[in-house]
Amino acid sequence: MLAKLVMKWSSLGIVDQPAGEQRRIRLTNQSALIGTVSCSSFATGYAIADLRYFIAPFAANVVAVVSLLAALGLSRRGHHTAARIAVLAPVNTAVLAASMVLGGRIGFVYYEILFAAVAFLVFSEKEKGFRYFFAGMSAAFAAIALLVAPPSDRVLSVSAATGTALDVTSALAVIATMCLIVHLFTGDTTRAEDRLAEEHARSEGLLLNILPAPISARLKETRESIADGFAEVTVLFADIVGFTELSQKLTPAELVDMLNRTFSSFDDLAERIGVEKIKTIGDCYMVAAGLPEKHPDHASRVADMALGMRDALERINIEGGYSLRLRIGLHTGPVVAGVIGKRKFIYDLWGDTVNTASRMESSGAPGEIQVTKEVFALLDGAFELESRGTIKVKGKGDMETYLLKSRRAPVAASAPAERHAEV
């Protein structure tokens, strides 16, 4: 219960500030709480001892308690600089008052070291004038206590044993308080760094979902335009046939769920095979292989991707009771690839190879994977393909195309002939 209350008070005034400012606000509030308990105990001790001798430090500590509680109210209202002043000004004064009455060599002067350190922790870089002011105040009050205040052995109200006890307990209290404040501050810092690391990892993951890993690395290293030419890349376009009709029958949520499950299965397949997803446009899906890193087997990778996509959609059909089919087109050739955009990056491809792959898809038949003769030349032998003959392709004229059917089963190695020993 007390821990929750302390955490609540420590968070007064924290809304949506940056992480560093939140740490300073929290430490200001925590310093106010620590100071309230400390000054209250000192005021009680002076009252019990004898107010005739200790009226000045008693009054200074009472004023300090009032000011420290006011600091919490200021934090709550968002007056954070005023709250920091309300914490440091009275505690410095209370220590000076106690030193002047009890003797400058009493260990209260150690607190000034603590207050100087706190000034640098609670004030931001923009408030560095206050940092130096209060650090200077602490140094000045420490010098006054040591040089102007009477030595403790001349103060009749404090015995030598009492003075020694106060000196030792003050030193220990300052060390303990300093450790506590540093622990609180570094704890917040560690948590902020952990959150920052998580956010960085999340940002890296999002960036890798948008761009290929090598392109992402280059983009972080340079602000120059990223554009590369590749001599041999296999490009795939796929379109879901029947999607428009199905979209009129499903609710928006059902439609998006179906499309998400379909494209997610394609994404998993692309990662497993080692091809690069380029983009989706509506119900169209585009991948390529041979970039941004060159692969000699780019055509076979994309062929496996096409066959796998067809199988994946069939599973989606069975699960959802749909009758969707894919129309897929492949072409191999040179492309230009690069990153475009200022706020929403995209890694895209350009060139006749891309246009031809798109034409292979649009001129194909539902459920079929149509490829050009360039792809056929790279796949023949490892895959089953059948000639579709020469077809007229929009913008390309007559083209010889083929239909990719399946991957051929590997030929088993022949068993060595058994040798018979001569009788």
N, C-alpha and C positions, 0 to 999 in steps of 0.2 A: 504494500500500500504506500509506504513512504517512498520507495524507489519510483513508483509511478508518478507520485506527486512531484518529486524532484525532477523527473524527466519532463513533466508538463511545464513546470516553472522554467526549466532550462530552455524550453522551446518557445517561450513567449516572444512574439514579434517575428517569428520565422514564417514566411509565406512562400514566395517563389524566388527568393534571392539566389544569386550564384552560390555554389558550394562553399567557396572561401568566405563569403560574407556570412553565410549561415553558421560557419564554425566560429567566427568572431562574435556573433550575436549570442550563440550558445555559451561561449566562454565568459562573456560579459555577465550574463545571467547567473552562471555558476559562481563567478567571482563574487557577485552580489550576495548570493546565498551563503557562501563560505564566510564572507566578511560579516554578514549579519550575525551568524552564530558566534564568530570569534569576538566581535565587538560587544555583543550582548553579554558574553561570559566575562569579558574584562570589566565592563560597567558594573556587573553584579559583584565581582570581586572587589572593586574599589568601594562600592557601597557597604559591603560587609566589613571591610578593613577599617575604614574611618574616613567619612566624607570630608572631615575638617582638613585632612592632609591631601586628599585625592579628588577634590571637587573639579579641578581643571581637566584631568584625564577622564574622569567620570562624565563630565559634560561633553567632552569631545567625542567619546564613544557613543553616548546617547544620540548626539547629532549625526554621527556616522551611521548608526542603525537606521535612523529616519531617512537619511540620504540614500542608503543602500536599498531600502524598500521602495523608495521613490524611483530608483534606477530600474527596478523591475516593471513598474508602471510605465515608465518612459519607453522601455523596450516593447512592451505590449502595444503601445500606440505608434510604434515605428520611429521614435526619436532616438536612434541608436547611438549617435555621437554624443547626445546629451546624457544618455544612460551611462556611457563609458566615463564621461567626466564625473557623473554623480557617484561612480564607484571609486575612482582613484583619488579625487580631491579630498574627501573626508577621511579616508583611511590613512593617507599621508599625514594629515593634520593631527589625527588621533595619536599616531605614533610619536610625532614631535612633542605633543603635549605631555604624553606619558614620560618621555625621555627628559623633558625639562624639569619635571617634578621628582622623578625617581632617580635621575642621574644619567648623564650621557653615556656612561660605560655599561649601562644595563643593556641586555641583549636585544631590546626592542629595535635598535638601529638596524638589525639584520632584516627587518621587514621591508626597509626601504629598498634593499636589493631585489626582493620579491616584487615590489610594486613597480620598479623600473622595468623588470622583465615583462610583467603583465601589460605594461603600456605598449610594448612592441608587439604583443600578441593580439590585443583587442582592437587597436587602431589599424585601419587599412593603409595602403600606400598613399591613397588620396588624402588621408588624414595624418600624414607623417609629421606635420607641424605639431599636432597634439602628442604624438609619440615622443618627440624630443622635448616638448614642454614638460610633460609629466615625468619623463626619465630625469630631466634636469631638476625638477622639483624634488624628486626622491634623493638625488645626489646632494642637493643643497640642504635639505632637512637632515640628511645623515651627517653632513659636515657641521651643521649647527649643533646637533645633538652631541657630537664628539668634541667640538671646540668651545662651545658657549655654555652648554648645560653643565651644572656642577658635577664633579665626580661622585659616583655612588657612595663612596666611603665618607663623604661630607654631608650626605642627606640623612638626617637623624631618623626619619621615618622608616628607613630600610636598613636592616642589619647586614653585615658582610655575608652571612650565610644565605639570607634572603636574596641579596643581590646576585650571588653566585647561582642560586637556584633559578632565578629569573633569567639570567644570562644563558644557562644551559637549556632551559625549557624553551626559551625564545628561539635559540638556534635550531633545536630539534623541530619546533613547530614550523619554522620557516622552511626547513628542508622537506618536512612532510607535506606542507602546503604546496611547495614548488613541485614536488613529485606528482601530487594529485592534479595540479593544473596542467602540467606537461602531459600527464597520462590522459586527461580529458581532451586536451587539444590534439595530441597525436592520435588518440582513438578516433576522433572525428576525421582527422586527416587520412588515416588508414581506410576508414569506411568510404570516404570520398574517393580515394584512389582505387579501391576495389570497384566502386560503382563506375568510375571512369574507365577502368579496364573492361568491365562488362559492356559498357556502352561502345567502347572501341571495338571489342570483339563482335558486337552486334552490327556495328557499322561496317566492319570488314566483311562480315557474312552477307550483308545486304549488297555491298559493292560487288562481291563475287557472284551474287545472284544476277547482277546486271551485266557485268563484264567478265571476260575470261581472266583467269588468274595472272597470266603474263602481262596482259593489257592493263589490269588493275595496278600491278606493280609499277609499270612504266608511267602510268598516269599520276601516281603519287610522287614520282621522282622528277617529273618535268611538266612544265606548262605548255610545251610545244605541241602542235597538232600531231596526232598519232595516225599515220597512214602508211600502209604497207602493200606491196604487190606480191602476189603469189602465183607461180606459174601453173600449178596443178592443184585444184581444189574440187572436191565433189560436193555439189549443193543439192539439197532435197527440199521440195515443197510438198506439203500434204494438205488436203482440204477434206473436211468432213461432209460427205454427201448425205442429204436428208436432215441436216441440222436446222435449216430455216423452217421446214415443216414441223419438226419436233418442237422448236421454240414456241410455236403457237399453241401447243398442247400443254406445255409445262408451266408451272408458276416460275416467276423470276428466281426464287431461291432454288427450286429444283433444277432449273436450267444451268445456273451458275455452278451448282454442286456437281452436276454431270460433267460439265466442261472442265471443272477443276480436277475431278478424279481422272478424266481422260488425259489432260495435259500433264498432270502430276506423274501419271504412269509413264508418259513419254519422257518426261524429265529424268526419271529414275533410269529409264532405259538408256538415254543419251549419256548419262554419267557412267553407267556400267560398261557401255561399249567403247566410250572414249571419243564421242563426237561433240561438236560445239553447238549448243542451242543458240540460234541467232535472235529469233523473236517469234511472237505470235501476233497475228492480225485477225481479230474476230475468231473464226473457227479454222483459220489457216495456221499451220505450224511449219517453221523453217529451221533446218539444221545444216551444218557443213562439217567437213573433215578435211584436214590438211592445213589448218590454220587455227590459232595464231602460231602453232608449232607444226612443222612439216611432218607428215606421216606417209611412208611409202604405200601403206595399205588403206589409204583414205577411201577409195571406192568400195572396197569390201566392207569397211566399217559402216559406211552409209547404207550399203545394201542390207547388212544385218539389221540396221536401225529401221529401215523400211519394212522388212519382214516382221520384226518385233512389234512395230507400231500396229501393223494389221492384226496381229494376234492379240495385242493388248485391247484394241477396240472391240474385238469379238468377245473378250471376257466382259467388257463393260456392257455390251449388248445383252449378254446372258444374265448378268446381275440386274440390269434395269429393265429388261424386256423391250429393248430398242431394236431397231433394224438399220442402224447406221453403217455406212461403209466409207472407206478412205479412198481418195483418188490421189495417187502419189506420182511425182515426176522427179527424175534424177538427170543431172548433166555434169560433166567434168570439163574443166578448163581453167584459164587464168581469171583472177578476180583482183579487185582493189578492196582492201578492208581498212576500216578506220573508225575512230570515235567521233561522233557528232553530238551537238547539243551543249547547252551551257548550264541548265539547271537539272535536266533529266537526261543523263548520258545514255547513249545507245551505241553498241558496236554493230556496225552494219556492213553489207557487202554491195559492191557495184560492178557492173560490167555485163557483157553479152552472155557470159556463163550463167549469171543469175537470171537474166531474162529468159534464156533457153530452158533452164530448169523449171521456171514458172510456166512456160508454154507446154512443157512435157506434162505437167500436172493438169493444166486446164484442158488440154486436148486428149487426156487419157480417159479411161473408162472406170466407172465406180468399182471398187474392189481390186483394181489392177495397179501395178507399179510399172510405169512406162519409163524407159531409159533410152538415151541416145546411143549411137554406134560407138562414141568415144567411151561411154561407160561399159558397153558390151565388150569392147576390146580388153578392158581391164578386169572384167569379171568372168569372162568365158573360161570354163574349165573348173572353176570353184563353185559356180552357181548354175542352176537350171534357168535358161532363158529361151524364149521362143520369139521368132520374128513376127512383127506385126505388119511388116511391109513398109511401103512408102506412104506417108500421109501428108496432107497439106496442113501446115502449122501457121497460125496467124503471125504475120510479121517475119516469118522465116522461110516461107515457101515449102517445097517438098523436102521431107526429111525421112530418113530410114530410121525406124524405131524398133524397140524390142520390149517384151514384157518379162519382168523378173518374176520367177515363180517360186524358187526355193533355193536353199543352199544344198549343194550335193554332199552326200554322205562321204566321209573320208574312205578311201579304198584301203581295205585291210591288207597288211603285208602278207605276201605268200609264205606259207610254211616251208621250210627247207626240205627238199626231197630226202626221203629216208634212204640211207645207204645200206645195202645188204652185203653182209660179209660173204666172201666166196666160200663155198663148201669145199 
